[in-house]
C-alpha cells in the first residue's frame, strides 16, 4: 500500500467511528444492519430478498471485510469471474458456497460481449475509461442485476415464496432488471419510469419485453416521484403485508456488492496496491460511487472518488458544502442523473456519522418532511476524506464528448459528465472514468454534440420493430398501489 494511502486510512480511522474490520476468513459471521437502527440484523440471503429494511433504512454490512495489500496484488492475474468470487465471498458468508457463487458469476458474466467483462480503455497518458456497458442491456446496471436475478432464483428454489419486485428507474435500472428476471418462476416485476423522461432506447428496452411476469408503468412525474412511490409501498403496512416485496434498485445491498468488484478489477490492472487511482463516477442515486467507497473501506487504495453530477447537483452541494437540499428536477440529456433525492447517500451518512441509526433516522425524517438538511460535521468530514465532487453543465458535457470523439471514442452523455469532471481534476494519479452506458442508448444527444449518430449494436438492432406494452398512471400512491395489487401474487 502506498504511503499516501496508509496516511489516508490512518487519518480516517482516527477521525471516524468506524466499524471493526472483518477479515475475509471470518465471512461466515457477516450480518447486515439498517442505517436507521430499528430493523433486525439479517444474513445475506434475507437481505437480498428483502431489499429495503423494515424501518425504512438501507442495509449495510455490520463490518467491512478487509483485504491486505498482498491479497489485492494477487488479484492481478484473476479473471473477472474469479475476482468477483474473491471480493464478494466475505459478503455472502455461508449463504452460498464458493462453488455456488462461482457458478452464478460464470452464468451472469457469460452473457457479456467482452471477454474482460469490464475492460479498461486508455484515452491518453493519464485518463482511462472503465467500460461497464458490455452486458445485455448496454449499461452498468447489468453488472449487478444479471447476478441479482440469479440470486433471487437461487434463494427461491425449493420454497413456495412468490416475490413481487417493485422498482423505479431513471432509465437503465429498469431494462437491466427486467432482462434479469423476465420469465423467471416465482417472480413478478413492476417497474416505474417517469413518462417522457427516459430516452427512446431506454424505454423500449423495458416496454418491449412481453414476458407475463413483467409489468411496466409510466408515471406522470419525475424519477424522484417514482422512487418515493416505491419507498411508500415498502413502508405501508397494509400493502407490504399483502405481498412478499423485494427491490432491484440500488437500495438492495446485493446490487452494490456486485458493483464493488469492478473497482478492484480496474485498480489492480493499473498497479494497485502500489498505485492508488482516482475514479470519476457520473452519478445521480449515489449507488455506483458508494460501491467505490466500499472498495476503499475494504483496503483497496483509491486516491479519490469524484462524484460527477449534472445540473441536478444535490450531491455536489452536499459534498462541497454540506447542503443536502432538493430542488426541482431539471430534465437534461443525461436523464439517468436527473435526480434530486439520492437514496444511497443515506448509507454514506450512516457510515460517516458514527453509525448512529437513531440519530440518522431522525435526520432523515426531517429531510423527508422538508427536503432540506445540513450534514453534521462528522458526516461532512467523513465524506471529505474520500470524495471530491463537480457539477458539469450541458456545454461542458458536450465539449467532453467532442474531445473523446477526436480520438474516435464516442461517449454517452453520462460518461461524458464523468470525463469532464476527471479532466478538470488534477490529482496526480491515473484517472479512471466509469463509462456507464453505450452511446447508442442516447443517440440524439450524442449526434447533437458530435455530429455522429451511434450505431445500434446487433443485439438490440430490431428494438424499434418490437411491440411495446406499458400502462400510464398518475404519480399517486393510491393509483399505483391499486394497479400493482390487482396484478401481483399475494403472500401465501
N, C-alpha and C positions, 0 to 999 in steps of 0.2 A: 504494500500500500504506500502511496506517495506520502512525503512529509506533510504536504498541504492537506491531504485527506485525513491523515492522522490528527492534525491540529483541528480541522473542522469537526471531526467526530468528538474529539475531546471537549471542544468548546460547547458543542450541542449537548453533550451529556451533563456538563456542568450547569447548563442553563435550564434545561427542560427536565420535568419529572417524567422520565422515560420508563416504559415497562421493562421488566427484566428480559435479558436476551434468552433466546431459546435455540439451543444447538440443534441442527438437523437430526441428530441421533435421538433427540427427545421428542420427535414429531408425534408419537403416539399419544402424547398428552395434550395436543393442541386443542384449545377450545376458543370460542368466539363470544365477545361481549358486545352489547349495544352501546352506541355513543350516548344514549340517554339514560343508561344505568338501571332501568327497571325490568327489562326483558330477561328471561333465563339465559344462562350460558348454554351454548349449543355446540355440538360437534359439526364436522364439515358436511356430512350428509344432510342434516336437518337445516343448516344454514343455507345450503344450496337450494333446497326445496322451498324454504320459507321466503327468501329474498329480503323483504323488509322485516325489521324486528317488530314485535307486538307492541312495543311502547312508542312506535313511530320513528325510532332511531335506525341507524345503519350498523351492521355488524362489522367488527374489526377483530383481528387476531388478539388474543389475550397477551401474546408476546410475539415479537418479531423474530423469526428464525435468523440465525447468524451464520454467514459463510466466511471462512478465513481467506486471506489472500491466496494461499496455496490451492484451496478448493476452487476459487474463482479462476485462477490460472489454468487449472486442469480442465476447464470447460472449453478451452480454445479449440480443441480437436473434436468436439462433440457435434453431432448433427443437431438440427433444430429440435427434433423429437426427443433426443437424449438430453439436451439442455432443458427442455420443458419438464421432463421427468425429474431431473436433478433439482430444479428450482421449486417445483410445485409439491413434491412429496412431503416436505415438512408441513405444508398447509393441509394436505389431505389426511395426514395421520393414518389411523387404522381404518378409515372408511373405504379405502381401496388398497390392494396390494400393489407393489411396484409393477408387477407384470400386468395387472389390470389397468393401471394408469398408462403404461406404455402402449397397451393395445388401443386404448381410447385416443391417445395422442396420435398414434400412427394412422388411425382411421380419420381423425379430424383433419390432420395436415396433409394427408394423401390427396385431398381434393384441391390443393393449391397448385397454381400453374407454374410456379418457380420451385426448383429443387431446393433452394435455400429457405423457402417459405417467406422469410422477411429479409431480402437481400439489401446490402449497402451499395449505394451508387455514389461515386466521387464526383463532385462538382468542380472543385478547384483544390488548392493546396491545403485549405482549412475546412471546407464545407462538404458535408456528406448528406445524402438522403437515405433514410431508412424506409424502404418501400413496404408498406403494410397492406397493399391493395391487391394482392395476388390470389385472394380467396374467391369463392363462388359469386359473391355479390359486389366485388371490386371495392371493398372498403375495409378499414382496420377492424371494424366490429366482427368480421368473420374470424379473426384470430381467436377471439374468446368465445363467440357464440357457436361456432362449429363444435367446440368441445362441450359447451354448456348443454346443447341439445342432447349429446351422447350421455352426459352425466345424468340429466333428467331421466332418460330412458333406462339407464343402468340402475338408478336408485328406485325406480317404479316397478321394475321387473319383479314378478312374484307377489305383488301387492294388488289390492283392489282399489287403490287410490287413483282418482282421476284428477289431473292437475288442470287448473284454469289459470293460464298466464295472461296477465293484463299489463300492457306496456304502453309507453308513449315514445314517440320518435320525432326527432327533428330532421330525419331523412334516412340515415344509414342503419341505425339500430333495427328499425322495423324490417327492412328487407333481409338483413343478416339473420335475425331471429326467426323470421318466417321460413327462410330456407332451411334453417337448422332443425325445425320441428314439424314442418309440413308433412302430413301423413303418418306421423308417429302415434302409436297406440297409447291411449290413456292421457292425451294432452289436447287441450283446445287453446288457441291463442287469439286474443283480442288486442289489436294494435291500433292506437290512436295516433293520427298525424294531423298537423294544422293544415286545413284546406287552403290550397293555393300557395303554400309557403315552403314547399319542397320542390326540387327540380322534377321535370317530367320523367327523367330516367329513374330517379329515386322512387317516385310514386308508382310507376309501372312495375318496378321490381317487386313491390308489395302486392299491388292490386291485381296482377295477372296470375298470381298463384291461386289456383281454384280448388285446392285440396279442401275437403269438407270440414277439417278442423281449423281452418284459417278464416279469421273474420277481421276485415279492415274497416276502420271508422275514421272518416274525415270530419274533424270538428271545426266549427266556425269560430276560430280563435287562434291563439298562439301556441307554441310549444309549451311555454310556461303554464298555460291553461290546461293543456293535456296532461302535463306532469302533475299538476295539482289535483286533477280529477283521479289519476291513478292512486296517488297517496291517500286521497279521501276515501276511495273504495277499500283500500287496505285497512284504513283506520276506522271504518264504520262497522261496529259490532254486528249489526243485523246483516249487512251484505257479506262481510268477510266470514261470518259464521255459517253461511249457507254453502260456501264453496271452499275447495282447497286451493287457495290463491298462491301464486308464485310470480316472480319478477324476472325479466330478462334485461331490464335496464341496468345501468352500472350501479344501481343500489344493491344488486346481487353481488356478494363478495366473490363468488366463483369467477365472475367476469373479470374483475380486477386482478385476481390471482393469475389468470392466464395471460394478461397483458404485461405482467412483471417480466415474463420470460424474455420478450424481445429487447428489453433494456440490457439484460445480461448478455444475450446473444450478440448484440451490436458492440457493446463495450469491450468484450474480450477480443473481438476481431480488430479493434483499434488499439489494443495493447494493455487493457486492464488485466491485473490490478496496478501495473506500473503507470498507466495513463488514466487520467480522470476526464472523460469527455463532458461536453456541455450538450444537453438535449433541449431543443426548441420544439415546443408542443403546441400546435393550434388546438385550442380547447374552449368548450362552452360549458360543459357539465362537470369538468374537473376530473373525470374518471381516468382518462388516459394519462394525464400528468401525475395524478396521485399514484398510479402504478409505478411511475418512475421514482417517486418519493419512497414508496415501499421498498423498491430495489436498493435505494441508498441506505435506508434504515437496516437492510439485511447485510450491509457491508460492501456493496458494490460502489467503488469510487466514482462519484459523479461530481463534477466541478460545480455545476449549477443546472437547475431546471428552469427554463424560460417559459413562462405562461404567456402565450401569444393570443391576444383577443382581437376581434374586430371592433366596430364602434359600440357594440353592446359589451361594455368594458367593465362590468361589475367586478370581475376577478382581478383585473389590472388595478382598479382603485383600491380593492381590499388589500392586495399585497403591497402596493406602493405607499398607501396612506392609512390603511386600517378602516376604510369606509366601505362597508358592505351594504349598499343601499340600491335597491332595484328601481329602475325607471321603466318607461315604456320600451317594448321591443321594437327595434328598427329593422325592417326587412333588408337584407343585403344579398350580394352574390354568393355569400358563404352561409347558406341557411342553417347548416348544422351547428353554427355558432351563434345563431340568433336567439340567445337565452339570457335572461336576467336573474334567474334563480338557479344556482349550480348545486345540485343535490350533494355531490361528493365532497364539496368544500367542508361539509359538516365533519367528515372523517378527519380532515387536517385540523380543524378547530379543536376536536376532541384530543387528538394525539399531541398537539402543541400546547394544549391548555391543561396540563397535569392530569388528563384522563378523568376529569371530574364530570361524571354523567349527569348528576343532579343540576350542577351549575350550567352545563351546556343545554339541558332540557329547558331550563328557564330562559336562557338566552335565545334559543330557537323559537320558543313560544312568543317572545317579544318580537322577533323578526317576522314570524308568520302573521302577526297581527298588524305590524306597521310597515313591513317590507324595508326596514332600515335598521342597522345596528352598527356599533363600533366594535372592532376586535379588541379584546383585552390586551394589555401589554405583553403577557406571556404568549398569547396567540400570534400577535404581530411579530414578536422577536423570534418565535419558533419558525414562522413562515419565512422570515428574512434569512434564516440560516441556510435554507435550501433553495429558495425561489428568487428569481427576478421576474419582471413582467414588462409587457409592452402592449401598446394599443396601435393597431395598424388600420389606416383608413383605406377607402377604395382605391385611391390613386397610388398609394404605396403598395397595395396588393397587386395592382396591375403592373407596376414597374418591376416587381419581383418576378412576375410571370414572364415578362419580356426578357429580363436578364437571363432566366433559365432557358428560354426559347432560343437565345443566341448560341447556346451550347447544345441545341437540338433536344432539349428536355422540356416536355410540356407538363405543366403542373395544374392541378385543380386549384380553385380559389383558397381552400382551407390550408393546403400545403404552402401556397404562396404567402399566406399570412405568417406561418411559422418561419419560412425562409427570410422574409423581410425583417422579422424580429431578430433572427440569428445573425443576419448581415450587419444589423445596427449595433449588436453587442460586440464588445472586444474583450474577450476573457482569456485569451492566450492558451487555448486548448482546442482539440478537434471539435467542430460544431456539427452536431447531428440534428437535422430537421426531420421530424416524423412526417412522412408522406402518407396522408390518411385516406385518400380516395383516388381512384383512377380518374383522369381528366375527362373521360367520356361521360361521366355522371353529371358533368356541368358544362355541356358542350357550348351553350350560348355564351356563358360568362368567359370561357376560355377564348372563344372566337372573337369576342369584343375586345379582349385585352391583347391578343397576339396575332389576330388575323388568320389563325389556323383552327379549323374545326376538327376536334379529335375524332378518330375513327372508333366505331363501336367494336369492342372485342368480339370474336366469333361466338363466345359462349352466350352472349346476350344479343347477338346480331338481329334476331327476329322479334325483339322486345316490343316494337311498335306495331306488330301484326297480331299480337296476342289480345285476347278478350280481357277486359277489366271487370272487377267486381268489388264494390265497396258501398258503404252507407254514409250519408251525410247527416250529422246531428248537431244540435246546438251545444255549446260548451257548458252544459249544466249537469250537475251530479244526478238529478232526477232522470233526465233523458238518457244519459249514457249508462248509468247503473241498471235502469229498467231494460234497456236494449240488451245488455250483456246477460242479465238474469233470465231473460226469455230463451237464451240460446246456450247457456253454459250448463254443464252437468253438475247437479247438486252433490254436496258431500254425502258419501254413502253411510 
